[in-house]
Amino acid sequence: MSEERFSATWSGRTAVVTATGEIDLTNAEGLRDALLSALNAGALGLVVDMTATTFIDSAGVTALVRASRRATATEATVRLAVIAPAVLRVLNLVGIDQLIQVHPSVTDAVASLPEHCAKPLL
């Protein structure tokens, strides 16, 4: 299910994982798996496209934190693209916006990644 709901697209060493609709206890594990899979596949830049996400609960936040921790361990960079006020509010309340940079679009999030993230996989 995670592959259908949380698709990943690649450009060089940057993966964009798309999360749509509501992220909650019923599907947060799929999000976590998709994010960790991208990092395990060699992503140096990981953008979570949440521009179509309408809700996130603590399970979803935990998935983002786990991915951020894995990224730190592998020297990768994570960015979020979020526009929904309800989602931004949750991220702000729990302080995840202090851990992971949040941008208003995928384009902005990708542009904020370090230059080495664009290098192709060998």
C-alpha positions in Angstrom: 0.0 0.0 0.0 2.8 2.4 0.8 4.1 2.3 -2.8 0.7 3.3 -4.2 -0.1 6.0 -1.7 3.3 7.4 -1.2 5.0 7.5 -4.6 8.6 8.6 -5.0 10.1 10.4 -8.0 13.9 10.8 -8.4 16.1 13.5 -9.9 19.8 12.8 -9.4 20.2 11.9 -5.7 17.0 13.8 -4.7 13.8 11.9 -4.0 10.4 13.5 -3.8 7.9 11.4 -1.8 4.3 12.5 -2.3 1.8 12.3 0.6 -1.8 13.2 -0.1 -4.9 13.4 1.9 -4.8 12.6 5.6 -1.7 11.2 7.3 -2.7 9.4 10.5 -2.3 6.2 12.4 -3.9 4.2 9.6 -1.2 5.1 7.0 1.7 6.8 8.8 3.7 3.5 8.8 3.5 3.5 5.0 4.8 7.1 4.9 7.7 6.2 7.2 8.5 3.2 5.0 8.5 5.2 1.8 10.7 7.9 3.3 13.2 5.4 4.8 13.2 3.4 1.5 14.2 6.5 -0.4 17.0 7.2 2.1 18.1 3.6 2.0 18.2 3.8 -1.8 20.8 6.6 -1.6 18.9 9.8 -1.5 21.0 12.7 -0.4 18.0 15.1 -0.6 14.6 14.0 0.4 11.6 16.3 -0.2 8.2 15.3 1.3 5.6 16.7 -0.9 2.7 17.4 1.5 1.1 20.1 -0.7 -2.0 17.9 -1.0 -1.9 16.7 2.6 -5.0 18.0 4.5 -4.3 16.5 8.0 -1.5 15.0 10.0 -1.6 13.5 13.5 1.1 12.4 15.9 1.8 9.2 14.0 2.5 11.2 10.9 4.7 13.6 12.7 6.6 10.6 14.2 7.2 9.2 10.7 8.7 12.6 9.6 10.9 12.7 12.7 12.2 9.2 12.1 13.0 10.0 8.5 14.8 13.2 9.7 16.9 11.2 12.2 17.8 8.6 9.5 18.7 11.4 7.1 21.0 13.0 9.7 22.7 9.6 10.2 23.3 9.2 6.5 24.2 12.9 5.9 21.1 13.5 3.8 18.9 16.5 3.9 15.1 16.5 4.4 12.7 19.3 3.4 8.9 19.5 3.6 6.6 21.2 1.1 3.4 22.1 2.9 0.6 24.6 2.2 -2.5 23.5 4.3 -2.9 25.8 7.3 -4.1 22.9 9.5 -0.9 20.8 8.7 1.3 23.8 9.1 -0.3 24.5 12.5 0.4 20.9 13.7 4.0 21.0 12.5 4.5 24.4 14.3 2.9 23.3 17.5 5.1 20.2 17.8 8.2 22.1 16.7 9.0 20.0 13.7 9.4 23.1 11.7 12.5 23.7 13.9 13.9 20.3 12.9 13.0 20.2 9.2 12.7 23.2 6.9 9.2 23.8 5.6 8.6 25.4 2.2 5.4 26.4 0.3 6.2 24.4 -2.8 8.2 21.4 -3.9 10.1 23.7 -6.2 11.2 25.8 -3.3 12.0 22.8 -1.2 14.2 21.2 -3.9 15.9 24.6 -4.5 16.8 24.8 -0.9 18.7 21.5 -0.9 22.5 21.5 -0.8 24.1 21.3 -4.2 25.5 17.7 -3.7 21.9 16.4 -3.7 21.6 16.9 -7.4 24.5 14.5 -8.3 23.4 11.4 -10.2 23.5 8.0 -8.7 26.7 6.1 -9.8 
